[in-house]
Amino acid sequence: MPSGPFLSIVVPAYNEQEVIGRFIESVRTDIARGGLTWEAIIVDDGSADGTVAIVREAARTDERIRLVEAPHRGKGAAVRQGFLAARGEWVLMADADLSMPWDNLPRFLDAIGRGPDDARAAADIVIGSREAPGAQRTGETWSRRLSGRIFNALVRLFAVPGIRDSQCGYKMLSADAVAALTPRLTVDGFAFDVELLYLARLAGFRIREVGIACHCRQDSRVRVRAGIASAVDVLRVRLKPRAATIPHTIKETR
């Protein structure tokens, strides 16, 4: 019998006191409604507001809620800490602002062969996508969408061809993929997703994109300076020499 839950939900949080309580309550009600065993690992990325206090209080009364405190280094570093702490069969990266409603979760379960509609080979890594068939966007400004498409074009050109949307905050990985990839991750900022997918391809893990409904956050943390830094990180991911990789045949399904 597995010693951990079916699903570990990893949430990087930086100054999220306005939304983190709602996120925790939504997990308690909506994930439980689907009959899945779960844990929620909130990784505080050096917040200066009340995020830690809110999560600590929730963890005090519910052992499925876990707090990891880390110095402020960036979203990628926070996700790595969450991956290291995860005990689930599957690990889901999620955003604290609930930009993806939980009724999208069955799309991920179908992609790994655990839902009622799965008809294709199960994936090892499932990417929530705002560009794949079936995707819906609300609340997104034209400038943010344009910058996102430019960045994704850069990613496809230099790192992971064929991936429509590398930067969506919702990705689900098998425990095997997490164990294999986490020690190799080095990018601390927003481009960590690119490195994750690039290494997953090298390792031969099966990747599938699924279209999701996305409610875009108006106070996005991604700014021009961060965007430039992320673009530089993409080039570093592609040009950085890599040591041994896991010898699997690449099987990618969409």
Residue pairs with C-beta under 8 A, 6 or more apart in sequence:
2 89
3 87
4 39
4 87
4 88
4 89
5 36
5 37
5 38
5 39
5 64
5 87
5 88
5 89
6 36
6 37
6 38
6 88
6 89
6 90
7 31
7 36
7 37
7 38
7 39
7 88
7 89
7 90
7 91
7 92
8 38
8 39
8 40
8 41
8 82
8 86
8 87
8 88
8 90
8 91
8 92
9 27
9 31
9 38
9 39
9 40
9 41
9 92
9 94
10 41
10 43
10 79
10 82
10 83
10 85
10 86
10 91
10 92
10 93
10 94
11 20
11 23
11 40
11 41
11 42
11 43
11 82
11 93
11 94
11 95
11 96
12 43
12 45
12 75
12 78
12 79
12 82
12 93
12 96
13 20
13 42
13 43
13 44
13 45
13 47
13 51
13 55
13 78
13 96
14 44
14 45
14 46
14 47
14 51
14 72
14 75
14 78
14 221
15 47
15 48
15 49
15 51
16 23
16 47
16 49
16 51
16 96
16 97
17 47
17 49
17 50
17 51
17 54
19 96
19 97
19 98
20 42
20 51
20 54
20 55
20 96
21 54
21 58
22 98
23 94
23 96
23 97
23 98
24 40
24 42
24 54
24 55
24 58
24 65
26 98
26 102
27 38
27 40
27 102
28 62
30 102
30 103
31 38
31 102
31 105
32 38
34 105
34 106
38 64
38 88
39 64
39 65
39 66
39 86
39 87
39 88
40 64
40 65
40 66
41 66
41 68
41 82
41 85
41 86
42 55
42 65
42 66
42 67
42 68
42 96
43 68
43 70
43 78
43 79
43 81
43 82
43 85
44 51
44 52
44 55
44 67
44 68
44 69
44 70
44 78
45 70
45 72
45 73
45 74
45 75
45 77
45 78
46 70
46 71
46 72
46 73
47 72
52 67
52 69
55 65
55 67
56 67
58 65
59 65
59 66
59 67
66 85
68 81
68 82
68 85
70 77
70 78
70 81
73 188
74 188
74 189
74 190
74 192
75 188
75 189
75 190
75 192
76 185
76 187
76 188
76 189
76 190
76 191
76 192
76 195
77 188
77 192
79 93
79 192
80 182
80 185
80 192
82 91
82 93
83 91
83 178
83 182
84 182
86 175
86 178
88 175
89 174
89 175
90 112
90 172
90 173
90 174
90 175
91 172
91 173
91 174
91 175
91 178
92 108
92 170
92 171
92 172
93 169
93 170
93 171
93 172
93 173
94 100
94 169
94 170
95 169
95 170
95 217
97 217
98 215
99 169
99 214
99 215
99 216
99 217
100 128
100 168
100 169
100 170
100 212
100 213
100 214
100 215
101 213
101 215
104 128
104 170
104 212
104 213
106 115
106 116
106 117
107 115
107 134
107 210
107 211
107 212
108 126
108 128
108 170
108 172
108 210
109 115
109 118
110 116
110 117
110 118
110 210
111 118
111 122
111 123
111 126
111 172
111 208
111 210
112 118
112 122
112 123
112 126
112 172
112 174
113 121
113 122
114 122
120 253
121 206
121 251
121 253
122 206
123 206
123 207
123 208
123 253
124 173
124 174
124 176
124 177
124 200
124 205
124 206
124 207
125 171
125 172
125 173
125 174
125 177
125 197
125 200
125 205
125 206
125 207
125 208
126 171
126 172
126 173
126 207
126 208
126 209
126 210
127 163
127 165
127 166
127 168
127 170
127 171
127 197
127 207
127 208
127 209
127 210
128 165
128 168
128 169
128 170
128 171
128 209
128 210
128 212
128 214
129 135
129 164
129 165
129 168
129 209
129 210
129 211
129 212
130 137
130 148
130 165
130 168
130 211
130 212
130 214
131 152
131 164
131 165
131 209
131 211
132 164
132 165
132 209
132 210
132 211
132 254
133 211
134 210
134 211
134 212
135 165
135 211
135 212
135 213
135 214
136 211
136 212
136 213
136 214
137 145
137 214
137 216
138 213
138 214
138 215
138 216
139 215
139 216
139 217
139 218
140 214
140 216
141 216
144 216
144 220
144 222
147 227
148 165
148 167
151 167
151 227
151 230
151 231
152 163
152 164
152 165
152 166
152 167
154 231
154 234
155 163
155 166
155 167
155 194
155 234
156 162
156 163
158 234
158 235
158 237
158 238
159 166
159 194
159 197
159 198
159 234
159 237
159 238
160 166
160 194
160 197
160 198
160 201
162 252
163 197
163 207
163 209
164 209
165 209
166 193
166 194
166 197
167 190
167 193
168 212
168 214
170 212
171 193
171 196
173 181
174 205
177 200
177 203
177 205
180 203
180 205
180 246
181 196
181 199
181 200
181 203
181 205
184 199
184 242
185 192
185 195
185 196
185 199
186 195
186 240
187 194
187 195
187 233
187 236
187 237
189 226
189 229
189 230
189 233
190 222
190 226
190 229
190 230
190 233
191 229
191 230
191 231
191 233
191 234
191 237
194 233
194 234
194 237
195 233
195 237
197 207
198 237
198 238
199 242
199 245
200 207
201 207
201 250
201 252
202 242
202 245
202 246
203 245
203 246
203 248
204 246
204 247
204 248
204 249
204 250
204 251
205 248
206 250
206 251
206 252
206 253
207 252
207 253
208 252
208 253
208 254
209 254
222 230
